[in-house]
Amino acid sequence: MSDCPAPLADPHTTFDPIEGRRDIVVLGSTGSIGTQAIDLVLRHPDRFRVTALSAAGGRVELLAEQAWRLRVRTVAVAREEAVPALREALAGRYGTGEPLPEILAGPDAATALAASDCHTVLNGITGSIGLAPTLAALTAGRTLALANKESLIVGGPLVKALARPGQIIPVDSEHAALFQALAAGTRAEVRKLVVTASGGPFRGRTKAELAHVTPKDALAHPTWAMGPVITVNSATLVNKGLEVIEAHLLYDIPFERIEVVVHPQSYVHSMVEFNDGSTLAQATPPDMRGPIALGLGWPHRVPDAAPAFDWTTASTWQFFPLDTEAFPSVGLARHVGALGGTAPAVFNAANEECVDAFLAGRLPFNGIMDTVTEVVAEHGTPRTGTSLTVADVLEAETWARARARETAAKFSAEQPAEARA
């Protein structure tokens, strides 16, 4: 393992340390990660200052409130048609004569913000549309607090070519846990990474029992409050498959030494097993503000960022093996991760289309992975290999989305009526 390239996320390397208050750009500010990050910043104004915000544009009132409370310089929305409503919402928040923040709009607005003058860019955008901002932040030399796992997964070689040691700090709870546990030893001493999974709302169900679950069932996650796409990905365990690929890319550990274990309580966020038999686990109550604080503040910890355990109260922590028959997504993710090139982009894009179809009642739950598997198989071995370009990724995604829609359509006639509820 000592011959492997330097890991993207290395707790032993601090990128461009700067003392004092840090200027932060928050991408995806109205989503789950963004709103929790802003809560953290507002509680620690001596450590952080948000200079710019971006969002899709569907929640302009919230975006305007955030801009006003943080007094940001710039606000960006992906949807240009949202600008009039945003400008009106901002005018309603700011006092008479008070200058409004600059407004950027369009599909490249978040990318422009990612390259703007700041210390850290928090990429909390959902989906592979976060790739361009990730690349922009790295190119501009910003520290990247990465919650947008899809950008690393679909553009792995591109990200690895740009990132300098210590420039990426992971914000996923699992990868933040691995990041912290890895600080206890050297890379040569690591035997295995153990990524924990809650098991989602369908833990313990067989594949046959999953045939008739509804979107409402899938969105009822037992421990985490997340957006609909991530929540469905947690129900299929696609999210865990993506995290396995992400762990491989971040820490340069071979896939065969990355294990997934089901842990319903979501207290242990991941573990590192060392070659002397020791296993180090990072544990906190389920709360994303801890990983967010790590991403914004590393190498320093932010006091009281998230709740700690009450060790005077009895609790039980359980661990179970993954049911690969009911949840084949992790195995398929390993496969596409090993293939590399455009295969991860095809996997991710096909899944996003299938999740949309499932939430709209056009695809049964098991049809998500059936469709993704078929599209991945049709794509075959990627031809681009390590010479991957952004154009390759976009072309593969476009093809995968179209094929996923076509392939998913055949499941519609077979779907039971109750699954469309």
Disulfide bonds with the S-S distance in Angstrom:
none
